[in-house]
Amino acid sequence: MTRAHNFSAGPAALPLSVLERAQRELLDYGGSGMSIMEQSHRGAVYDAVHNRAIANLRELLTIPDGYQVLFMQGGARGQFAMVPMNLLRRGTTAHYVDTGTWSAHALAEARRRGSAESIWSSADDGYQHVPTAVDVPSDSAYLHITSNNTVVGSQIHARLDGGDVPVVVDMSSDILSQPIDVTQYGVIYAGAQKNMGPSGVTLVVVRDDLLERSDDNLPETMHYGKVAAKNSMLNTPPTFAIYLVGLVLEHLKELGGLEAVAATNAHKAELIYRTIDSSAGFYTGCVQPAARSRMNVTFRSPSADLDKEFVSQAADAGLIGLKGHRSVGGLRASIYNAVPLESVRVLVEFLEEFKRTRG
């Protein structure tokens, strides 16, 4: 079997060693005579998997005491609703930084739940830049940001300080890609399907004091406090997805942790951006250089027809997932943690060859 070079935006590449281990353990996990998918979520076998994943998340992200680690469902879209449901009290207003498609969706969902406003937006220039600072009203319920924007290919690299206002961050597409200071945030949430594991589980890291904001009239499975009180097993969790997240976390530790991962990610991104910038205008990036994402590299060739030809020829060469998001077109290479450096080198060679033959 020949593995594809997978540049899909999500669900995305998983480490080959993780897939191989899951394959070996699929029918008989730990000598139990059953797959992990068949284990009771109340049993000791799965309980160990669940708690080990939480412990490894705490270690990799340096999550201090005073924060709860939750495994939820519904993806980031579910959190677009659950964040205001849990944190936006009547008579208060939440403020959102609008840097792309998903932050705009998050804001729209919050407005269905209460009072929410955009405090900063780059929508007018097609989301080509990101803020370096924002002025947050001191009585804001929370400040919401999207750290990485998969559609346009931008990433917030500066710390956006909310002062005493809790900062809520959607890290769905750059979680675990670099070290972070968890104490800067009140809530971190992320769908797993880009850097953590398969689709089906959503990580929520929430500061203890914010659990007190949740209205007891919320549905239990959407109530941060009630989910935390049951260690994310209020209902049956997505056990197989969490098991795979656990394998990915162990893999990241074996690589040397997030500092080592971040160095590799920066190198991968630099290789592609350097090729784009040295193409004498054949390829053009879609966002300002200071806003460029290390996870989702977006660019264009001289025409939409050439973009289509690029995607088709790349697929024939085993490079998959390079078509830009349907809402913006162009080209996109998603180079999450599990995309090997070798795949990036193959892509760079293809970029250069395509320019040579079509430029």
ZAKOLGU-364059 format. One record per residue: residue in one letter; x, y, z of N, C-alpha, C in turn. Coordinates in pm, whole numbers, plus 50000, padded with zeros to 5 digits. Layout:
! ZAKOLGU-364059
aXYZXYZXYZ
...
! end
This chain:
! ZAKOLGU-364059
m500844988150000500005000050000500875012550000
t500515022449918501205035249914500365045749985
r500895051850089500175062050164500165075050085
a499015081650082498895094550017499575105350100
h499975115950032500425128050100499155136250128
n498725135950253497395140950289497475155250342
f496995164850261496975178950299495545183750326
s494665174550360493265177950383493125186650508
a492105195550503491905205050613491215198750733
g490585187550718489965180750831488655174050790
p488425161550835489375153450910490715152350837
a491755152250914493085153850858493955141650886
a495215142950847496165131950863496315128151010
l496495115251033496865109951164498245103651153
p499025103651260500355097551254500255082751214
l501115078651123501075064851077501275055151192
s502165058351285502425049351398501185047751486
v500375058251495499135057551572498145048251503
l498015049651372497095041151297497525026551305
e498815024151297499325010451302499085004351441
r499275012351544499025007051679497545004051698
a496685013151652495245010751663494844998351586
q495484996151471495204984151393495574971551470
r496744971851535497194960151612496264957451730
e495744968051791494954966551913493454965651887
l493054966451761491634967951730490774956651783
l491214944251766490384932851804490564928751950
d491724931852004492014927352141492844938052210
y492174946552287492884957352355493424952552489
g494734953052504495374949952632495104935952684
g494874926452593494614912752637493244910752696
s492324920152672490984919152731490064909952652
g490484906552529489624898452444488534906352374
m488604919652387487624928452323488324940752268
s487704946652168488164959552118487874970252222
i488644981052220488344992252308486954997752278
m486484996152154485145000852118484044993052188
e484374981152233483394972452297483414973452449
q484374980652502484514981552647483454990752707
s482964987352823482054996152894482795008852935
h482145020252916482785032652959482815033853111
r482115024853181482155024553327483195014553379
g483825007153289484754996853331486165002153352
a486984994153421488334998253455489224999853333
v489004991653229489864992153110489715005753041
y488475009653011488305022552945488625034153039
d488315032853166488575043453262490055047353262
a490915037253251492365040053247492735047653120
v492145043853007492395050752879491965065352889
h490785067452942490185080752954491045089953040
n491405084953158492165093353251493605095453208
r494165085753137495515087553085495535098352977
a494495098852894494415109352792494325123052858
i493525124352961493405137053032494755140953094
a495425131353157496715134153220497745138653116
n497745132353000498695136052896498385149752837
l497105153052826496745166552783497235176852883
r497045174053010497525183253114499035185053105
e499735174153079501195174853072501655182552947
l501115179152831501565185452707501225200252701
l500035203952749499605217852744499945225452872
t500545218552968500875224553098499635231153158
i498575223353167497315228253223497425227953374
p497315239453439497495239753584496245235353660
d496385233753789495215231853874494305243953858
g493025241853879492075252853861491425252953725
y491745242853643491115241153511490595226953500
q489445225453435488865212353406489115208853260
v489395196153235489555191053099488335182553066
l487595186852965486355180052928486465174052788
f485875162252771485665156452639484175157452609
m483845165452506482445167552471482225163552326
q481025165752277480685162152139480035174252071
g479925173551939479315184551866480295193351792
g481605190851809482605198551739482635213051781
a483425221051710483495235351740482155242051719
r481405237751620480065243651600479195241851723
g479295230651788478555228651912478995238652018
q480295241452022480805251052120480435265352086
f480195268251957479705281651923478445284952003
a477625274652027476405276652106476655274652255
m477465264652290477635261452432478395272252508
v479345278952442480065289652512479105300452561
p478285306452474477345316452527476285310552619
m475865298152594474895291852683475435291052826
n476725288652841477325286952972477885299853032
l478305309252948479045320952999478325334252981
l477335334952893476715347752861475445349552944
r475575356653053474435358953139473565370253086
r472295369953122471355380453082471845393953133
g471785404053045472215417453084473675420353056
t474405410253004475805412352969475985410552818
t477135414652767477445413652624478795406852607
a478865397752513480125391252477480715398352356
h482035398152344482705404952233483565394952156
y483485396152024484115386451934485105393351840
v486225386951819487205391151719486915383151592
d486575390251485486125383851361487275383251260
t487925371751252489065370151164488845359751054
g487625354851039487395344950936486025338650944
t485815329050857484515322550843484005316950975
w484855310051049484385303051169484155312651284
s484945323251293484655333251397483355340451367
a483055342651239481775348851202480615339751237
h480765326751216479735317151254479555316851406
a480675317551478480595317351625479835329651676
l480115341151617479425353351656477935352451626
a477595347351507476185346051470475445336951567
e476085326151608475455316851703475275323451838
a476285330951882476175337752012475015347652012
r474795354251900473695363851891472325357151903
r472275344351874471025336951894470785334252041
r471845334752122471755331252263471675343552355
g472075355252303472085367052386472735378752313
s473305387952388473915399952331475385397152299
a475765398752173477145396552130477485406352019
e478695411652023479115421751926480505418451873
s480775422851750482125422051694482915433951744
i484055431151805484895441851857486025445351761
w486285436551665487355438551566487045429151450
s487235433951327486955425451211487845429251094
s488285419251020489005421450895488185416550776
a486865415750794485995410850687486065419650563
d486275432650580486245441950467487365439250365
d488485433650408489565430850312489695415750287
g488615408350312488635393850288489425386250392
y489505391750513490195385150625491675382950597
q492325393050538493735391550504494675394650619
h494175400550726495065403550838494385400450970
v495175400251076494685397051210495145407951305
p494485409351421494865420051513496115416651595
t496765427151641497865425451737497435429551877
a496295436551885495745440552015494285444451994
v493485443252098492085447652095491765454652226
d490805463652220490355471052338489025465052383
v489055458052495487885450552541487195458252654
p485885460652642485165467052753485315458952881
s485525465752991485805458753117484615450753168
d483395454253120482215446953165481775436153066
s482655432852971482335422452874482185408952943
a481235400852895481065387352951482275378652921
y482795380052800484015373052760484465378452626
l485725376252594486285379352463486515366252390
h485975365052269486125352752191487045355252073
i488045346452056488925347151940489035333351876
t489385333251750489685320951677491165321551642
s491955312851702493405314451692493945311751553
n493335302551481493795299151346492575297751256
n492685303051137491545303751045491805295050923
t491155283550919491455273450818491065277750678
v490015285650664489515289050531490445298850460
v490795309850528491625320050465493115317650487
g493475309850587494885306950611495595317450693
s494935322650795495575332350884495645326751025
q496525332651105496715327951243497085340051329
i496495340651448496825351351542498095347351617
h499135355151599500425351951662500675360051788
a499965371151805500145379651923499155375552032
r499505378352155498575376052264497545387352266
l496275383852262495205393652274494735393752418
d495095403852491494875404552635493475409752665
g492725402052740491385406352778491345413352913
g492515415252976492505421053110491805411753207
d490805417053277490035408853370488895401253301
v488725403553171487665396853095488155383053052
p487415372453076487855359053033487995358352881
v489085352552836489315350552692488935336252657
v488055334952560487635321952508488265320352371
v488925309152347489615307352220489225294152155
d488855295052028488645283251943489995279551884
m490585268751932491875263951883491735251251800
s490615249651735490345237151665491445233251567
s492045243151501492995239651395494455242251431
d494755246751555496175247651591496465242751733
i495475236351797495725230451928496865220251917
l497745220052016498855210452024499915212351916
s499855223651844500855226151740502045234051793
q501905239651914502955247551976502625249152124
p503605252552206503295255152347502405267452362
i501515267152460500665278652490500655280852641
d500285292952680500095296052821498605295052850
v498195284052906496775281552931496185292253022
t496985297753110496455307453206496015320553141
q496335322553013495845334352940494365333152907
y493805321052920492465318352869491525313652980
g490265317152963489235311953051488685298752998
v488555297952864488075285852799488885283752671
i489325271652650489915267252524489065255952472
y488665256652345487955245252288488515241752151
a488365229252113488945224651987488315211451944
g487855210951822487515198151761488785190051742
a488685176951753489905168651754490465165951615
q489675168051509489965161751381491045168251297
k491835177151356492915183251281494285179751341
n494435181451472495725178751535495675168551648
m494485165051696494395156551815494005142251787
g493225140051683492705126551660491615126651556
p490665117451563489585116851465488445126051503
s487545128151410486335135651441485485127851540
g484655135151615483745128451707483935132351852
v485055138851885485275143352021485785157652017
t485365165552115485755179652125486365182052261
l487535188252261488205191852386487715205452435
v487415206352563487115219052628487955219752755
v488745230252767489505233152888488895245752948
v488375244753069487615255953126488095258853268
r488265271653298488705275853431487595273553532
d487965269053650486985264753749485945275553782
d486395287953796485455298353839484365300953736
l484655297853608483655300153503482565289553504
l482825278253569481785268053579480575273053656
e480805282853742479715288053825478735296453745
r479105300353625478215308653543477105300553477
s477305287653462476365279453387474995279153453
d473975281353374472585281153421472145266653444
d471605263853559471175250253590470045245353501
n469415254353427468345250353336468865245353202
l470165246053182470735240753058470585225653051
p470495220152930470575205452918471865200452982
e471795189453053472945184753129474185182653043
t474015177152922475175174052839475805186552778
m475165198152796475715210852747476155219852861
h476065215052982476375222553103477805219153145
y478735228853130480135226053159480325220353300
g479655226253397479825221853535479385207553556
k478265203753497477745190153517478585179953441
v479095183653325479995174653253481295172853332
a481805183853387483045183253466482855174653590
a481715175853654481465168453778481475153353755
k481185149153633481155134853599482385130653517
n483425139153516484655135753445484385132253299
s483495139953236483115138153094482445124853066
m481875118653170481155106153150479735107153204
l479165119053190477755120953222476895112153132
n477245112153004476665102452910477815094252853
t477515084352771478575076152713479455084752623
p480725086152653481605094352569481965086852441
p482515093852343482985087252220484285079752249
t484155067852301485295060752361486415057952261
f486065053752140487115050452044487865063052001
a487145074051982487785086651945488735091252055
i488315089952180489175094152292490395085052303
y490185072252280491315062852276492345067252172
l491885071152053492815075451948493475088751984
v492725097752046493335110052096494475106552192
g494215096952280495245092752374496505087652304
l496335080052196497505075152122498265086652057
v497535096552004498185108151945498985115752050
l498425117252169499125124452275500415117152315
e500365104052323501565096452353502605098252243
h502145098652119503045100752005503725114452015
l502975124852050503545138252062504585138752174
k504345131652282505335131052389506615124152340
e506455113652262507625106652208508435115552115
l507775124952047508475134051957509275144652033
g509035145952163509735155852242508865166952295
g507535165452281506625175552333506375186752234
l505645196852278505155207052187506235216552137
e507315218352211508395226652159509025220352035
a509245207352040509795200251924508795200251809
v507535198151841506485198351738506415211951672
a506485222651750506405236251696507565239151602
a508755234451635509915236751548509735230051413
t509215217851414508955210751288507875217751208
n506815222051276505725228951206506215241951142
a507055249451213507575261951157508435259151034
h509215248451039510055244850925509215240950804
k508175232950827507295228850717506665241050651
a506135250050732505485261950677506475270550601
e507675272050655508685280550591509065275250454
l509155262050441509495256150311508475259850204
i507195259150240506155262050141506065276950113
y506065285150217505975299650196507175304850116
r508345299450141509525303750066509375300349918
t508795288849890508575284949751507565294249684
i506495297649756505485307049703506125320649677
d506875325749774507435339249763508535340349659
s509185329149628510275329449530509815325349390
s508495324949370507965320249240507805331349138
a508355343249167508275354749076506825358249042
g505935356649139504535360449119503655349749060
f504215338049028503375327348974502385322849081
y502875320949202502005318149316501905330649403
t500725333249454500535344549545499825339649671
g500305344249786499665340949911498365348549928
c497465343250010496125348950023495965358250143
v496945358750232496855367750348498175375150362
q498155385750441499375393350465500405384550533
p501695386250499502725377450556502715376550707
a502435387550776502455387250923501325378850981
a500305376150899499145368650947499155354150900
r500195349950834500215336650775500125325550880
s499315315650846499125304050932500235293850911
r500645287451020501575276251009500855263050992
m499525263550993498725251350980498065250250843
n497625261450787496875261450661497475271950568
v498245267250471498915276150376497995278150257
t497505290350238496585293350127497305301750023
f497035298549895497715305549786496945303349657
r497365310249552496725309149421497775308449312
s497415302049200498205302749078497645314248993
p498135316648873497675328248796496195328148757
s495525316748760494125316548718493375305248787
a492045306548789491215296048847491355283048769
d491515284048637491695271948556492985264748593
l494055272548615495315266348656495215260448796
d494435266948884494205261149016493595247249003
k492595246048916491945233048896492925222848840
e493735227148747494715218048688495745213748794
f496135223248878497075220248986496525209349076
v495275210949120494655201249211494575187549145
s494185187249018494035174448947495375167348932
q496395174748888497695168548869498325164449002
a498095172449104498615169049236498005156049284
a496695154449266496035142149309496595130049235
d496875131749106497465120849028498825116949082
a499515126749143500845124249199500785119849345
g499555117949397499415113249534499375124149639
l499205136749597499085147949689497605151749698
i496985149049811495535149749826495135161649914
g493985167849879493385177849967493895191949945
l494365195249825494985208349801494025218649743
k492785215049725491795224749677491425234349789
g491345247349757490945257149857489515255049902
h489155261250014487785260050063486815265049958
r485675258549949484705261549843484245276149846
s484315282749961483825296449971484805306749917
v486075302949904487085312649858487885307849738
g487845294949708488595289849594490095289449622
g490865289649514492315289249528492825275749573
l493975275849639494665263749680494985264449829
r495075252949892495335252650035496055239750071
a497155241250144497875229650197497785230150348
s497055220750406496945219950551498045210750602
i498915216450685500135209250725500145207550877
y499115200950926498985198551068500125189451118
n500145187251249501235179751311501575166851239
a500555159351199500775145851147501195145651001
v501225157150934501725157550796503245156950801
p503855146550747505305144850761506075155450683
l507265158450731508155167550659508405162650517
e508505149750499508735144150365507585147650270
s506335147550320505205151350236505305165950193
v505775174450283505945188550249507025190150143
r508095182650155509155183350054508655178849917
v507815168549915507225164049789506335174949731
l505565181549815504705192549769505555203949712
v506625207449778507495218149728508045214549590
e508465202249574508945197749442507845198849338
f506625195349375505505196349281505215210949247
l505235219649347505025233949322506035239249221
e507275235749240508325240549151508175234949011
e507835222049000507675215848868506445221448796
f505355223648869504155229148805504435243248753
k505145251248828505505264548779506415263748656
r507345254448657508265253148545507545249648416
t506515241348426505805236848306504645245848268
r504155253948361502975262348332503285277348340
g504435280848392504755294948413505215302148286
! end
